[in-house]
Amino acid sequence: MSEKKNTNVSTDTESEKVTNYNEYHLNNDVSYYRRYTTYQWVTGLITILLLFWNAFIALIFWIVAWNLEQKVKVSPIDGSIWFIVPKKEWTEYRQSHNLPIYKQYYKNHVAKFDNDLTNKKKVEAAEQHNQELQAEYQKIAAPFKNDGALKVGRYYFDPSREEILMDTTLLDKHYKVYSFSDIVSYTPIEEGHNQTKKHGITRAVVGGAIAGGAGAIVGAITGGKNYDYIDKLGVVITFSNNENIRLIFLNSETKKGGFVANGYYKQFHDVCGVLGATISKNTQRLQFEQQKKLANPSSSSTSAADEIAKYKKLADDGAITQEEFEAKKKQLLGL
């Protein structure tokens, strides 16, 4: 707590007393408070008695007694020891730690120095945490950005990694990685109107979804006339957990066939191409899994029975509710 070489220590009623001050000095990294001395108690009592006789003389006596005091009694705030230091040294310590005079006798005082030290540690911890988060983000995002992934807004589509990165923005530091294997459908959006007719015409271009039973790609093209202006162009991607990504390439009236519209259409077709290939691959994977189950129904049935037994034990142990067990049972049995 303090800098010392060799001290002679004797036991006091409240704490240990350092009797050899010459080898004991204040440590700037420790918080101390000032303690009352016998000198202060005596001069204080005399000052109170003088007040009953003459207040002016009492004030003069107190000022003289204060200035004659050359040493002060101090302790660390834990009160473990106490020792005497020159008043000048204590004054310099108090000023450097922004400890007001009226707080110097408070054992539980909180000097500005202590607050600054605590805040500094908090800031350093926060900076280290931010550096760790930034390093983790760079590790995840760098492959998408360095591999030439298709970028649309804040999203990177990487067919080689079969993943989508939702990148950070200036106002949103959240990022997320989606797997292609979790994509179950996508819905293109294309809305526009003719120059002479301001009412909107919605036209769905080729979309895709993984079909339930057969596992084929379901696509649809609705009718609708061609139009002169495009009002909205985008695509909605749906994942197996019902989460959606809504990509809007264009959301204002734009002349179709122009340079701006063509640029957005290129992005639109690129994304739809990646999504179409993904849906096809996911469908083939599901078909293979279904064929494998049909080719070996006993193993599938045994596996389902084992899973049901496992969840039944969880329900009996109270780890899951009976309703959750029944729902999982129906899912495993394909009901």
Phi, psi and omega in degrees: 000329181220160181277125179207156178251300182213120184234148172261119187245132174238158186274130175255168181294328183255322184203174180285139181256128175272114186266341180255086185292329187306336180252015185225122183224166180292141177253124184295342180271002181244142176268127179243162169226157183270141179246152180286141178255167177299323178302317181292319179297317181293310181294328177293318179296318178296321179298318180296318179295321179294333179299327179289341181261305181206116184295325181293316179295322179298319179295316179298316180299317182294321179295316179296315181297321179297315182288333179284340180289118185253347181227152180231158180257124183229160177215153167297160185293345175277353176068018185291326180219167170216153182202168183256133177228157176301143180300325180296318179296319179296319180298317179295320178296314182298318180291320181291336180257010179053042179263111182296156180301319184289349179254358188291339179267358182277121180293326183259026180294154175238101180286155178301328178301316180295319177297317180298320180294318178295315180296324179297318179295321178295318179296317180296320179294319179294319178296319179296319178296318179296322178295321178294317178295320179295320179296320178295318179297315180298322179297323181279317188279329185304314180301322179296316185282332182270342183268006179071037179294152179291120183256127176225108183063235179265007185253139175244122178258116183241097180297328182292322178271346183056048180216158176239129176256123168270107187279166176286161174233180180297324183258345182231111182269008179279139177223160183203150178246128178251144178265139176302327184293343180269355180284127180249337179194164171216146183234107177291149178236126177215112181233140180198185179207162176274163182293324183272341182238116185277349180288147187285151174234120179258131182227118179273124176272188187300126176241177181208149175207152176283122181287153185292293189279297187285337179080026179269163176279129178258119179233158181212140173235115178272164180288201181122142182281162173289162183218164185270331184234140175261129181259323180212138179219126182188188178205142177248124181254129181247136181252170185295338178268016179070010175280145183239148166245122181251106180260121177246112180279322185217133183221032178209159183298122182221136180298123181286139182091351179280175183298315182295310182299319180297324178296317179291323179295326178298313177299318181301312182291325178297314180296314180298326177295316178297317181293321178298316178295323180294314179301318180298315181294318179296323179295316179298322178296317179295320178298318180297317179295320179294318179296323179294321178293319180293326181287335181223070185293331182295317180294323178295318180295319179296318180297317179296319180297319179296320179294318179298317179298321179296314180289332176295319178296321177298321178293319179295325179280353179085008180288328175229161180279165178296324179296319179295322178295315181297320179296318180292324180296316178297321179296317180291329179274355179071029181273000000 
